[in-house]
Amino acid sequence: MPLALTGATGATRYVGGNASGAPLTGTFAVGDHVVNADGSIFVCTVAGSPGTWVDTATIGPSVSSVFTRSGAVVATTGDYTVAQVTGAAPLASPTLTGTPAAPTAAVDTNTTQLATTAYVVGQGYAKLASPTFTGTVTVPAAAAVTAAPRLNQLSPALTITSGALPTATLSSGTGAQILTTRDAETVTPFTGDGTNNAATCAIALSPDNTTYSTLDTLSIAAGLNVLGALALSANVRVPAGWYLKLTAVHGTIGTTTYY
C-alpha cells in the first residue's frame, strides 16, 4: 500500500476499475477508488462489502458558510425574504390569486377573523335584490322617501287598536303637525259665527311650515250665517311630518280628530 504524500492525512488505494459505475462486489475500505473505462471515478466513503461509493462528478465545491453562519447551518426564521420564497405572500397587504381558502368562523362570530363566503351564507343574510323574509321582520322607521315603511306607518289599524281617537287643537291661521311617523286623516268642524256675514275656512298644507298650498275653502253664505249653528267639516289627509293650517273668517275651528 503506498504511503500518503506530504500534506495528505492518510493513504488511499487505487483498486482498479470497471466499465462504468461503482463496484458491486468485494470488500473495500474508506478512500478506495476506482477509475472506470468510461472516465468516471468513484470513491468509497463507507467501508463495507461492497461499501458506499460516491461518483466524484457529483461532488461540488463545499460551502463554508451560509446566512452569514458557518458549520452545520440550519435555516431559521428570517433567513429568507418573501421575495426569495416562490409563491409566498407578505403578511402585510398580501395580494392573493386563485381561490384562497380560510377556516370558516362560527355563526355570529364578532372578531377581526376573516369571514369566508361560507360564513356569510351561514349568517342567513337577505340579499338586496328580491329578498325572501321569514318570521317577524322588524325594520327601522322610514326616514327617507326611498326607505321601506313600517306597517304602522301605513295604516292606523296597527297603531290605534282601542279607545277614543286622538285629537289635536289647531289655532286659526297657524300651521301644526298632526303626526311625524305616518300620514293622518283629519276631521275638523268649522262653525259660522252667526253674524250674517259670509264665513270661510281656508284649508292649506305645507311640507316645511313656510310655503303653504291652499287645497280648498269651506264657505257659509251670509244669509245662512245668522244663527251660528251651521257647521261644515274639513276632512284632510295630512302626510307624515307635514303641516295643516286652517284659517277661519267669521267662524270658529273645533277640535281636530285624526286617525
C-alpha positions as a LaTeX table, in Angstrom:
\begin{tabular}{lrrr}
\hline
Residue & $x$ (\AA) & $y$ (\AA) & $z$ (\AA) \\
\hline
Met1 & 0.00 & 0.00 & 0.00 \\
Pro2 & 1.55 & 3.38 & $-0.95$ \\
Leu3 & 2.08 & 5.88 & 1.83 \\
Ala4 & 0.37 & 9.22 & 1.88 \\
Leu5 & 2.25 & 12.15 & 0.41 \\
Thr6 & 3.25 & 15.11 & 2.50 \\
Gly7 & 0.26 & 17.31 & 3.22 \\
Ala8 & $-2.29$ & 14.46 & 2.93 \\
Thr9 & $-3.89$ & 12.97 & 6.03 \\
Gly10 & $-3.81$ & 9.31 & 5.09 \\
Ala11 & $-3.13$ & 6.73 & 2.42 \\
Thr12 & $-5.75$ & 5.65 & $-0.15$ \\
Arg13 & $-5.89$ & 2.73 & $-2.54$ \\
Tyr14 & $-6.46$ & 2.56 & $-6.24$ \\
Val15 & $-8.33$ & $-0.71$ & $-6.53$ \\
Gly16 & $-8.81$ & $-0.95$ & $-10.24$ \\
Gly17 & $-11.76$ & $-0.11$ & $-12.40$ \\
Asn18 & $-14.92$ & $-1.26$ & $-14.14$ \\
Ala19 & $-16.57$ & $-0.49$ & $-17.41$ \\
Ser20 & $-18.68$ & 2.04 & $-15.50$ \\
Gly21 & $-20.22$ & 2.58 & $-12.10$ \\
Ala22 & $-19.12$ & 1.62 & $-8.58$ \\
Pro23 & $-18.04$ & $-1.91$ & $-7.58$ \\
Leu24 & $-20.96$ & $-4.21$ & $-6.78$ \\
Thr25 & $-18.97$ & $-6.99$ & $-5.05$ \\
Gly26 & $-15.88$ & $-7.25$ & $-2.89$ \\
Thr27 & $-14.84$ & $-5.65$ & 0.40 \\
Phe28 & $-13.40$ & $-2.13$ & 0.41 \\
Ala29 & $-12.05$ & 0.46 & 2.82 \\
Val30 & $-12.74$ & 4.18 & 3.06 \\
Gly31 & $-10.67$ & 6.02 & 0.46 \\
Asp32 & $-10.55$ & 3.21 & $-2.05$ \\
His33 & $-11.15$ & 4.50 & $-5.54$ \\
Val34 & $-11.76$ & 3.12 & $-8.99$ \\
Val35 & $-11.14$ & 4.66 & $-12.39$ \\
Asn36 & $-13.53$ & 3.24 & $-14.96$ \\
Ala37 & $-13.23$ & 2.77 & $-18.68$ \\
Asp38 & $-15.83$ & 5.46 & $-19.33$ \\
Gly39 & $-13.69$ & 8.00 & $-17.42$ \\
Ser40 & $-15.77$ & 8.07 & $-14.26$ \\
Ile41 & $-14.12$ & 7.94 & $-10.85$ \\
Phe42 & $-15.83$ & 6.51 & $-7.76$ \\
Val43 & $-14.59$ & 6.82 & $-4.16$ \\
Cys44 & $-15.57$ & 4.57 & $-1.24$ \\
Thr45 & $-16.85$ & 6.77 & 1.60 \\
Val46 & $-18.16$ & 4.00 & 3.89 \\
Ala47 & $-16.20$ & 0.75 & 4.25 \\
Gly48 & $-18.04$ & $-2.50$ & 3.60 \\
Ser49 & $-18.98$ & $-5.16$ & 1.10 \\
Pro50 & $-19.13$ & $-3.52$ & $-1.31$ \\
Gly51 & $-19.36$ & $-0.32$ & 0.83 \\
Thr52 & $-20.79$ & 3.05 & $-0.11$ \\
Trp53 & $-19.39$ & 4.73 & $-3.20$ \\
Val54 & $-19.69$ & 8.30 & $-4.48$ \\
Asp55 & $-19.28$ & 9.46 & $-8.06$ \\
Thr56 & $-16.72$ & 12.27 & $-7.88$ \\
Ala57 & $-18.54$ & 14.03 & $-10.73$ \\
Thr58 & $-21.42$ & 14.71 & $-8.35$ \\
Ile59 & $-19.24$ & 16.26 & $-5.66$ \\
Gly60 & $-19.27$ & 20.06 & $-5.97$ \\
Pro61 & $-17.30$ & 22.65 & $-4.10$ \\
Ser62 & $-18.07$ & 22.65 & $-0.39$ \\
Val63 & $-19.96$ & 25.52 & 1.25 \\
Ser64 & $-18.05$ & 27.09 & 4.10 \\
Ser65 & $-20.79$ & 29.43 & 5.26 \\
Val66 & $-24.44$ & 30.35 & 4.59 \\
Phe67 & $-26.73$ & 33.00 & 6.06 \\
Thr68 & $-23.53$ & 34.58 & 7.47 \\
Arg69 & $-23.04$ & 31.46 & 9.62 \\
Ser70 & $-20.52$ & 28.65 & 9.24 \\
Gly71 & $-20.52$ & 25.00 & 10.25 \\
Ala72 & $-23.63$ & 22.77 & 10.12 \\
Val73 & $-26.09$ & 25.57 & 9.30 \\
Val74 & $-29.84$ & 25.05 & 9.80 \\
Ala75 & $-32.16$ & 27.67 & 8.31 \\
Thr76 & $-34.09$ & 29.73 & 10.88 \\
Thr77 & $-36.74$ & 32.45 & 10.84 \\
Gly78 & $-35.53$ & 35.49 & 8.96 \\
Asp79 & $-33.02$ & 33.69 & 6.75 \\
Tyr80 & $-35.25$ & 34.09 & 3.68 \\
Thr81 & $-37.22$ & 37.11 & 2.47 \\
Val82 & $-40.68$ & 36.76 & 0.96 \\
Ala83 & $-39.23$ & 37.58 & $-2.45$ \\
Gln84 & $-36.84$ & 34.62 & $-2.14$ \\
Val85 & $-39.63$ & 32.08 & $-1.47$ \\
Thr86 & $-41.51$ & 31.08 & $-4.60$ \\
Gly87 & $-45.26$ & 31.70 & $-4.32$ \\
Ala88 & $-45.07$ & 33.34 & $-0.87$ \\
Ala89 & $-47.20$ & 36.40 & 0.00 \\
Pro90 & $-46.25$ & 39.07 & 2.55 \\
Leu91 & $-48.16$ & 39.23 & 5.85 \\
Ala92 & $-48.88$ & 42.94 & 5.33 \\
Ser93 & $-51.33$ & 43.70 & 2.49 \\
Pro94 & $-50.91$ & 40.43 & 0.55 \\
Thr95 & $-52.33$ & 40.19 & $-2.95$ \\
Leu96 & $-53.75$ & 36.69 & $-3.32$ \\
Thr97 & $-54.73$ & 35.00 & $-6.58$ \\
Gly98 & $-56.76$ & 31.95 & $-7.49$ \\
Thr99 & $-59.25$ & 30.79 & $-4.85$ \\
Pro100 & $-57.77$ & 31.47 & $-1.40$ \\
Ala101 & $-59.25$ & 29.37 & 1.41 \\
Ala102 & $-59.54$ & 30.08 & 5.14 \\
Pro103 & $-61.18$ & 28.47 & 8.19 \\
Thr104 & $-64.90$ & 29.27 & 8.49 \\
Ala105 & $-65.82$ & 31.07 & 11.71 \\
Ala106 & $-68.82$ & 30.06 & 13.81 \\
Val107 & $-72.13$ & 31.86 & 13.21 \\
Asp108 & $-72.30$ & 35.29 & 14.92 \\
Thr109 & $-68.53$ & 35.49 & 15.42 \\
Asn110 & $-67.64$ & 39.14 & 16.03 \\
Thr111 & $-63.85$ & 39.44 & 15.82 \\
Thr112 & $-61.19$ & 40.53 & 13.33 \\
Gln113 & $-61.12$ & 36.95 & 11.96 \\
Leu114 & $-61.53$ & 36.57 & 8.19 \\
Ala115 & $-65.09$ & 35.92 & 7.01 \\
Thr116 & $-65.33$ & 33.26 & 4.31 \\
Thr117 & $-68.19$ & 33.08 & 1.84 \\
Ala118 & $-69.44$ & 30.06 & 3.78 \\
Tyr119 & $-69.62$ & 32.20 & 6.94 \\
Val120 & $-71.61$ & 34.92 & 5.16 \\
Val121 & $-74.12$ & 32.42 & 3.78 \\
Gly122 & $-74.38$ & 30.77 & 7.21 \\
Gln123 & $-75.38$ & 34.08 & 8.77 \\
Gly124 & $-78.61$ & 33.93 & 6.79 \\
Tyr125 & $-78.41$ & 37.49 & 5.48 \\
Ala126 & $-81.05$ & 38.52 & 2.98 \\
Lys127 & $-79.96$ & 39.60 & $-0.47$ \\
Leu128 & $-80.58$ & 43.17 & $-1.57$ \\
Ala129 & $-82.40$ & 42.02 & $-4.69$ \\
Ser130 & $-85.80$ & 40.39 & $-4.05$ \\
Pro131 & $-85.11$ & 39.06 & $-0.52$ \\
Thr132 & $-87.44$ & 36.46 & 0.99 \\
Phe133 & $-88.01$ & 37.10 & 4.71 \\
Thr134 & $-89.39$ & 34.69 & 7.29 \\
Gly135 & $-90.59$ & 35.06 & 10.87 \\
Thr136 & $-91.36$ & 38.52 & 12.27 \\
Val137 & $-89.32$ & 41.08 & 10.39 \\
Thr138 & $-88.51$ & 44.33 & 12.22 \\
Val139 & $-87.33$ & 47.35 & 10.24 \\
Pro140 & $-86.42$ & 50.87 & 11.37 \\
Ala141 & $-88.93$ & 53.64 & 10.85 \\
Ala142 & $-88.68$ & 55.05 & 7.35 \\
Ala143 & $-86.63$ & 58.23 & 7.44 \\
Ala144 & $-86.24$ & 58.81 & 3.72 \\
Val145 & $-88.53$ & 58.67 & 0.70 \\
Thr146 & $-86.68$ & 55.57 & $-0.55$ \\
Ala147 & $-86.79$ & 53.72 & 2.79 \\
Ala148 & $-89.18$ & 50.82 & 3.41 \\
Pro149 & $-92.01$ & 51.94 & 5.76 \\
Arg150 & $-93.18$ & 50.01 & 8.76 \\
Leu151 & $-96.74$ & 48.68 & 8.70 \\
Asn152 & $-97.69$ & 51.12 & 11.44 \\
Gln153 & $-96.57$ & 53.91 & 9.12 \\
Leu154 & $-99.09$ & 52.82 & 6.53 \\
Ser155 & $-102.28$ & 52.20 & 8.48 \\
Pro156 & $-103.74$ & 53.46 & 11.78 \\
Ala157 & $-105.21$ & 49.99 & 12.23 \\
Leu158 & $-101.79$ & 48.96 & 13.52 \\
Thr159 & $-101.34$ & 51.94 & 15.87 \\
Ile160 & $-104.86$ & 52.61 & 17.17 \\
Thr161 & $-106.42$ & 49.42 & 18.45 \\
Ser162 & $-108.86$ & 50.61 & 21.14 \\
Gly163 & $-110.31$ & 53.67 & 22.89 \\
Ala164 & $-111.22$ & 57.08 & 21.53 \\
Leu165 & $-109.49$ & 58.53 & 18.51 \\
Pro166 & $-106.73$ & 61.05 & 19.23 \\
Thr167 & $-107.37$ & 64.78 & 18.86 \\
Ala168 & $-105.44$ & 68.00 & 18.30 \\
Thr169 & $-106.30$ & 71.66 & 18.83 \\
Leu170 & $-105.49$ & 73.94 & 15.91 \\
Ser171 & $-105.35$ & 77.73 & 16.01 \\
Ser172 & $-106.79$ & 79.62 & 13.07 \\
Gly173 & $-104.06$ & 80.77 & 10.70 \\
Thr174 & $-101.31$ & 78.74 & 12.39 \\
Gly175 & $-99.85$ & 75.58 & 10.90 \\
Ala176 & $-99.49$ & 72.46 & 13.00 \\
Gln177 & $-98.05$ & 68.98 & 12.53 \\
Ile178 & $-100.53$ & 66.18 & 13.16 \\
Leu179 & $-98.15$ & 63.18 & 13.06 \\
Thr180 & $-94.49$ & 62.75 & 12.16 \\
Thr181 & $-94.44$ & 58.95 & 11.86 \\
Arg182 & $-97.26$ & 58.33 & 9.39 \\
Asp183 & $-99.98$ & 60.03 & 7.35 \\
Ala184 & $-103.10$ & 61.10 & 9.23 \\
Glu185 & $-106.74$ & 61.50 & 8.20 \\
Thr186 & $-108.10$ & 64.60 & 9.96 \\
Val187 & $-111.67$ & 65.80 & 10.58 \\
Thr188 & $-112.15$ & 69.36 & 11.85 \\
Pro189 & $-115.55$ & 71.05 & 12.34 \\
Phe190 & $-115.98$ & 74.67 & 11.17 \\
Thr191 & $-118.93$ & 76.64 & 12.60 \\
Gly192 & $-120.16$ & 80.06 & 11.45 \\
Asp193 & $-120.30$ & 82.92 & 13.97 \\
Gly194 & $-123.95$ & 83.86 & 13.22 \\
Thr195 & $-123.13$ & 87.47 & 12.28 \\
Asn196 & $-124.94$ & 87.42 & 8.93 \\
Asn197 & $-121.55$ & 87.64 & 7.19 \\
Ala198 & $-120.09$ & 85.17 & 4.73 \\
Ala199 & $-118.00$ & 82.67 & 6.72 \\
Thr200 & $-114.98$ & 80.87 & 5.22 \\
Cys201 & $-112.34$ & 78.38 & 6.28 \\
Ala202 & $-109.26$ & 78.04 & 4.04 \\
Ile203 & $-107.53$ & 74.63 & 4.12 \\
Ala204 & $-103.79$ & 74.63 & 3.36 \\
Leu205 & $-100.88$ & 72.18 & 3.58 \\
Ser206 & $-97.11$ & 72.70 & 3.76 \\
Pro207 & $-94.17$ & 70.30 & 3.97 \\
Asp208 & $-91.98$ & 72.88 & 5.73 \\
Asn209 & $-94.34$ & 75.27 & 7.58 \\
Thr210 & $-93.14$ & 78.04 & 5.27 \\
Thr211 & $-94.76$ & 77.62 & 1.88 \\
Tyr212 & $-98.46$ & 76.65 & 2.04 \\
Ser213 & $-100.74$ & 75.49 & $-0.74$ \\
Thr214 & $-104.48$ & 76.08 & $-0.36$ \\
Leu215 & $-106.41$ & 72.91 & $-1.13$ \\
Asp216 & $-109.95$ & 74.13 & $-0.62$ \\
Thr217 & $-112.07$ & 76.80 & 1.11 \\
Leu218 & $-115.20$ & 75.95 & 3.07 \\
Ser219 & $-117.85$ & 78.68 & 2.89 \\
Ile220 & $-121.16$ & 79.57 & 4.54 \\
Ala221 & $-123.26$ & 82.18 & 2.75 \\
Ala222 & $-124.08$ & 85.34 & 4.70 \\
Gly223 & $-127.76$ & 84.56 & 4.57 \\
Leu224 & $-127.13$ & 81.22 & 6.27 \\
Asn225 & $-124.67$ & 82.51 & 8.81 \\
Val226 & $-127.29$ & 84.01 & 11.07 \\
Leu227 & $-127.75$ & 81.56 & 13.94 \\
Gly228 & $-124.19$ & 80.29 & 14.42 \\
Ala229 & $-125.37$ & 76.71 & 14.38 \\
Leu230 & $-124.43$ & 75.85 & 10.80 \\
Ala231 & $-121.25$ & 73.73 & 10.74 \\
Leu232 & $-119.12$ & 72.23 & 7.98 \\
Ser233 & $-116.36$ & 69.58 & 8.18 \\
Ala234 & $-112.82$ & 69.98 & 6.91 \\
Asn235 & $-111.57$ & 66.50 & 6.01 \\
Val236 & $-107.87$ & 66.43 & 5.11 \\
Arg237 & $-105.25$ & 63.71 & 4.72 \\
Val238 & $-102.01$ & 65.13 & 6.12 \\
Pro239 & $-98.74$ & 63.46 & 5.07 \\
Ala240 & $-96.36$ & 62.46 & 7.87 \\
Gly241 & $-94.42$ & 65.47 & 9.13 \\
Trp242 & $-96.41$ & 67.99 & 7.07 \\
Tyr243 & $-98.28$ & 70.99 & 8.45 \\
Leu244 & $-102.02$ & 71.63 & 8.33 \\
Lys245 & $-103.29$ & 75.23 & 8.52 \\
Leu246 & $-106.97$ & 76.18 & 8.79 \\
Thr247 & $-107.77$ & 79.88 & 8.53 \\
Ala248 & $-111.31$ & 80.83 & 9.67 \\
Val249 & $-113.12$ & 84.07 & 8.89 \\
His250 & $-116.45$ & 84.76 & 10.69 \\
Gly251 & $-116.35$ & 81.30 & 12.16 \\
Thr252 & $-114.57$ & 79.03 & 14.60 \\
Ile253 & $-112.47$ & 75.90 & 14.25 \\
Gly254 & $-113.33$ & 72.98 & 16.51 \\
Thr255 & $-111.17$ & 70.19 & 17.86 \\
Thr256 & $-109.44$ & 68.13 & 15.17 \\
Thr257 & $-109.91$ & 64.36 & 15.37 \\
Tyr258 & $-107.47$ & 62.21 & 13.46 \\
Tyr259 & $-106.72$ & 58.55 & 12.74 \\
\hline
\end{tabular}
